[in-house]
Every structure is written in C-alpha cells, then in structure tokens.
Amino acid sequence: MRAVFGVLGLLIALAIVAVLAKKQLGALNTPTPAGVTALPAGATPQQQSQQIQKQIGQTVESTLQQARPMPDDK
C-alpha cells in the first residue's frame, strides 16, 4: 500500500512538471513585438548575430534615453 502511494505521488509530480513545461514552451512561440524586425531567411549566422546585436543596442539606447521617475520624498 505504501509503494502504491509512492508511485502515485511520483506520477502526480510528473504530471505537474509536464504541465508547467508545456506552458513554458508555449510561451516561447510568442509573436515578435512591434519595432523588432524579422531576420532575413537566407541570412548567415554572422549576419543574424550582427542584426540581433544592433537591435539590442538600439533597445538599450532608447531605454537609457527615458527619464527615470523621481521618488516622492515623505
């Protein structure tokens, strides 16, 4: 009886992990946000890498240009 509960517990834990993994993998298939250009299909890995680096650099620059909100002094 104890072994049955042990196996049942393992199956429940496995089912929970499988559901969470499925949700995480489903989140990877999100569409690209606006402002991110799609990479050309025939691009070499070097060109793809350079395009990604350029996009990240532009994102960082635009983030740095935004004003930070000042905290309210109490």
Helices and strands as residue ranges (DSSP letters): H 2-27, H 45-65
